[in-house]
């Protein structure tokens, strides 16, 4: 299955022009129709997408939803969600995409998943838009599109504000069309899934030795890999487990350190570098802070 890490790679794969910005893009479906790949096999991407389809034939599958309501609909995709389509070149409407880098660099979207929790679930529910609201939503997309065509110094702030307006409309549709109990269960499942992915990533980061530096000691590193904001990762992990993301990382490093000290003949220096510390002294300080003993004394007494 194809996996697109950047919006540019996604645009190339579906055969449309490259985006004007690396972390954000907005298009009308009409402008894509002459060249877009009409039948796209299942793929994943690492960005958020919010679309409004006014008209269009064929089938698009987002998550596990393929039956779009008649008439105008709004739907969204979340990072790592499976998407595919088999469409005719007659779609009308707009869509926009933004990446985790766009979110982390924004002054106004730092609490994105807390304010709009539907963006963290793997349920791209197509919402029917009432006829009298179609022009209202289209005007938001059109404003964002126009701003994107002639970027100015303050364009990013204006685009961010308009995206927030759009997200609030989607939130309204979500709250009306999805039962509160179902939404809470979905949000809980999404949080547990994120925790599971985080815990697995911690283990594989050290087991596979994917890095040889202290990035694997930082919650920000894991948040980036998981396509979420560090604050959201920490809040989710702490809410479920009672411990911060940093606590989980440190506890895993400590377990590995104790295992190496007790079960191998590796030197303290070798263990330090194996666990991605910059220097043995840093490893010694870390171990003593958490256990009250130096690595050497722990090895001798055990």
C-alpha positions in Angstrom: 0.0 0.0 0.0 1.3 3.4 -0.9 2.0 5.8 1.9 2.5 9.5 1.3 4.5 11.5 3.8 4.2 14.8 2.1 1.5 16.7 0.2 3.9 17.1 -2.7 4.3 13.3 -3.0 0.5 12.9 -2.8 -0.1 15.4 -5.6 2.5 13.7 -7.8 0.9 10.3 -7.2 -2.6 11.4 -8.2 -1.2 13.4 -11.1 -2.1 17.0 -10.2 0.2 20.1 -10.0 2.5 20.6 -7.0 1.2 22.6 -4.0 2.1 26.2 -3.5 3.1 25.5 0.1 4.7 22.4 1.5 2.4 21.9 4.5 -0.9 23.2 3.2 -3.0 22.9 0.0 -6.4 23.8 -1.2 -8.0 22.8 -4.5 -11.3 22.8 -6.4 -12.2 19.3 -7.6 -13.0 20.9 -11.0 -9.3 21.9 -11.6 -8.1 18.4 -10.8 -10.5 16.6 -13.0 -8.6 16.9 -16.3 -5.5 15.1 -15.0 -6.3 13.3 -11.7 -6.0 9.5 -11.5 -9.6 8.3 -11.8 -9.0 5.0 -10.0 -6.8 5.2 -7.0 -6.0 1.9 -5.1 -6.0 2.0 -1.2 -3.3 4.3 0.2 -2.5 6.3 3.4 -1.2 9.8 3.9 0.0 11.8 6.9 -2.2 14.9 6.8 -5.7 16.1 7.7 -8.1 16.7 4.8 -11.5 18.4 4.8 -13.6 18.2 1.6 -16.9 19.4 0.3 -18.4 17.5 -2.6 -21.3 19.3 -4.3 -21.6 16.9 -7.2 -19.7 13.8 -8.4 -20.1 10.3 -9.7 -18.3 7.1 -8.8 -17.2 5.9 -5.4 -14.7 7.3 -2.8 -13.9 5.2 0.2 -12.6 7.0 3.3 -12.0 4.8 6.3 -14.9 2.4 6.2 -17.5 4.8 4.6 -18.3 4.5 0.9 -22.0 5.4 0.8 -22.1 9.2 0.5 -25.5 10.9 1.0 -27.2 12.4 -2.0 -26.5 16.1 -2.6 -23.8 18.2 -1.0 -21.6 16.5 1.6 -18.7 17.4 3.9 -16.2 14.7 4.8 -12.7 14.6 6.4 -9.7 12.3 6.5 -7.3 11.9 9.3 -3.6 10.9 9.2 -2.9 7.2 8.4 -6.5 6.6 7.4 -7.0 4.3 4.4 -8.4 6.1 1.3 -9.3 4.9 -2.2 -11.5 6.0 -5.1 -13.0 5.1 -8.4 -14.6 8.2 -9.8 -15.8 9.9 -13.0 -14.2 13.3 -13.9 -17.3 15.2 -12.9 -16.6 16.1 -9.3 -17.4 19.6 -8.1 -16.5 21.2 -4.8 -13.3 21.9 -2.8 -10.9 20.2 -0.5 -8.0 21.3 1.7 -5.1 19.5 3.3 -2.7 20.4 6.1 0.1 18.4 7.8 1.3 18.1 11.4 4.0 20.7 10.5 1.2 23.2 9.6 -0.5 22.5 13.0 2.7 22.8 15.1 3.7 26.0 13.4 0.3 27.6 13.9 -0.4 30.1 16.7 -4.1 29.2 16.6 -4.2 25.4 16.2 -2.1 24.1 19.1 -5.1 22.5 20.7 -6.5 21.2 17.4 -7.4 17.7 18.6 -8.8 18.8 21.9 -11.1 21.4 20.3 -12.0 19.1 17.3 -11.8 15.5 18.7 -13.5 14.1 15.6 -10.2 14.6 13.8 -8.5 11.9 15.8 -10.9 9.1 14.9 -10.8 6.7 12.0 -14.4 7.6 11.0 -14.6 9.9 8.0 -18.3 10.2 8.2 -19.8 12.0 5.2 -22.2 14.7 6.5 -25.1 15.9 4.5 -25.2 19.7 4.0 -28.5 21.4 4.0 -29.2 23.3 0.7 -29.3 26.7 2.4 -25.8 26.1 3.9 -24.0 25.0 0.7 -23.2 28.5 -0.5 -22.0 29.5 3.1 -19.5 26.7 3.1 -18.4 27.2 -0.5 -17.7 30.8 0.3 -15.3 29.7 3.1 -13.4 27.4 0.7 -13.4 30.0 -2.0 -11.9 32.6 0.4 -9.1 30.2 1.4 -8.5 29.3 -2.2 -8.2 33.0 -3.3 -5.8 33.7 -0.4 -3.7 30.7 -1.5 -3.4 31.9 -5.1 -1.8 35.2 -4.1 0.1 34.6 -0.9 0.9 37.7 1.1 2.7 38.3 4.4 -0.4 37.8 6.4 -2.0 35.1 4.3 -1.1 32.2 6.6 -2.9 33.9 9.6 -6.0 34.5 7.4 -6.0 30.9 6.1 -5.6 29.5 9.6 -8.6 31.6 10.8 -10.8 30.4 7.9 -9.8 26.8 8.5 -11.0 27.1 12.1 -14.3 28.5 10.9 -14.6 25.5 8.6 -13.7 23.1 11.4 -16.4 24.5 13.6 -19.0 23.9 10.9 -17.8 20.3 10.6 -18.0 20.0 14.4 -21.6 21.2 14.3 -22.5 18.5 11.7 -20.7 15.9 13.7 -22.5 16.7 17.0 -25.9 16.8 15.3 -25.4 13.6 13.2 -23.4 11.4 15.6 -24.9 10.3 19.0 -22.9 11.6 22.0 -22.4 8.1 23.4 -21.1 6.8 20.1 -18.7 9.7 19.8 -17.3 9.3 23.3 -16.7 5.6 22.6 -15.0 6.5 19.3 -12.8 9.1 20.9 -11.8 6.7 23.7 -10.9 4.0 21.2 -8.8 6.6 19.3 -6.9 7.6 22.4 -6.2 4.0 23.4 -5.0 3.3 19.8 -2.7 6.3 20.0 -1.3 5.0 23.4 -0.7 1.6 21.9 1.1 3.0 18.9 3.2 5.2 21.1 4.2 2.3 23.4 5.0 0.1 20.4 7.1 2.9 18.8 9.1 3.4 22.0 10.1 -0.3 22.0 10.9 -0.5 18.3 12.9 2.7 18.3 15.4 1.1 20.7 15.1 -2.5 19.5 15.6 -1.6 15.8 18.2 1.0 16.8 16.7 3.4 14.2 18.6 6.3 15.7 21.9 6.7 17.5 21.1 9.9 19.3 18.9 11.2 22.1 16.0 12.1 19.8 14.4 8.8 21.0 14.4 10.2 24.5 12.1 13.0 23.5 8.2 12.9 23.4 8.4 15.4 20.5 10.2 12.7 18.4 7.4 10.2 19.0 4.7 12.8 18.4 6.2 13.6 15.1 6.3 9.9 14.1 2.6 9.6 15.1 1.5 12.8 13.3 0.1 14.5 16.4 1.1 17.5 18.5 3.3 16.8 21.5 0.8 18.4 23.8 -1.9 16.1 22.6 0.3 13.0 22.9 1.2 13.9 26.4 -2.4 14.7 27.5 -3.7 11.4 26.0 -1.0 9.2 27.6 -1.4 10.9 31.0 -5.2 10.7 30.9 -5.2 7.0 30.3 -2.2 5.9 32.3 -1.7 8.6 34.9 1.9 9.1 33.7 3.4 11.5 31.2 4.8 10.5 27.8 8.2 11.4 29.2 7.7 9.0 32.1 6.9 6.2 29.7 10.1 6.8 27.7 12.3 7.0 30.7 10.8 3.9 32.3 11.4 2.0 29.1 15.0 3.2 28.9 15.5 2.2 32.6 14.2 -1.3 32.0 16.5 -1.8 29.1 19.4 -0.4 31.1 18.8 -2.8 34.0 18.4 -5.7 31.6 21.8 -4.9 29.9 23.5 -4.4 33.3 22.3 -7.7 34.7 22.2 -10.0 31.7 25.2 -8.9 29.5 28.9 -8.2 29.8 28.5 -4.9 28.0 30.5 -2.0 29.5 28.8 1.0 30.9 30.0 3.0 27.9 28.6 0.4 25.4 25.2 0.4 27.2 25.1 4.2 27.2 25.6 4.4 23.5 23.3 1.5 22.8 20.5 3.4 24.6 21.2 6.6 22.6 22.9 8.7 25.3 25.4 11.2 24.0 28.0 10.2 26.6 28.4 7.7 29.5 28.2 10.5 32.0 24.7 11.4 30.8 23.7 7.8 31.2 25.2 7.6 34.7 23.3 10.8 35.8 20.0 9.5 34.3 20.3 6.1 36.0 21.3 7.5 39.4 18.5 10.1 39.3 15.8 7.3 38.8 17.3 4.6 41.0 19.6 6.3 43.5 22.5 4.1 42.3 25.1 4.4 39.6 25.0 1.7 36.9 28.1 0.1 38.3 26.8 -0.1 41.8 23.5 -1.5 40.6 25.4 -4.2 38.6 27.5 -5.1 41.6 24.7 -5.3 44.2 22.4 -7.3 41.9 
